[in-house]
């Protein structure tokens, strides 16, 4: 079986944040730690097995992953958003 080097791997299409979020949700990788009228906090297990703290507080979505610092919506936040609007679709 042929393996790809780093340069070749960078040229391959990546999974979109939304598609990855749906997969994280389907695989049950979200654990809601707190949900009340003002705040939502969850732990999301990423593909690298790291646990990220993700949530919504004071009108702002947040995530502890490195990608969230560069983008307004990482896949972890999108997965939590999907869980919130689609109850019963993942771990709650």
Secondary structure as the mmCIF struct_conf table of DSSP 4:
data_model
#
loop_
_struct_conf.conf_type_id
_struct_conf.id
_struct_conf.beg_label_comp_id
_struct_conf.beg_label_asym_id
_struct_conf.beg_label_seq_id
_struct_conf.end_label_comp_id
_struct_conf.end_label_asym_id
_struct_conf.end_label_seq_id
HELX_RH_AL_P HELX_RH_AL_P1 UNK A 6 UNK A 11
BEND BEND1 UNK A 12 UNK A 12
HELX_LH_PP_P HELX_LH_PP_P1 UNK A 13 UNK A 16
HELX_RH_AL_P HELX_RH_AL_P2 UNK A 17 UNK A 26
TURN_TY1_P TURN_TY1_P1 UNK A 27 UNK A 28
STRN STRN1 UNK A 30 UNK A 35
BEND BEND2 UNK A 37 UNK A 38
STRN STRN2 UNK A 39 UNK A 45
TURN_TY1_P TURN_TY1_P2 UNK A 47 UNK A 48
BEND BEND3 UNK A 49 UNK A 49
STRN STRN3 UNK A 51 UNK A 57
TURN_TY1_P TURN_TY1_P3 UNK A 58 UNK A 59
STRN STRN4 UNK A 60 UNK A 63
BEND BEND4 UNK A 65 UNK A 65
TURN_TY1_P TURN_TY1_P4 UNK A 66 UNK A 66
HELX_RH_3T_P HELX_RH_3T_P1 UNK A 67 UNK A 69
TURN_TY1_P TURN_TY1_P5 UNK A 70 UNK A 70
BEND BEND5 UNK A 71 UNK A 72
HELX_RH_AL_P HELX_RH_AL_P3 UNK A 75 UNK A 85
BEND BEND6 UNK A 86 UNK A 86
TURN_TY1_P TURN_TY1_P6 UNK A 87 UNK A 88
BEND BEND7 UNK A 89 UNK A 90
#
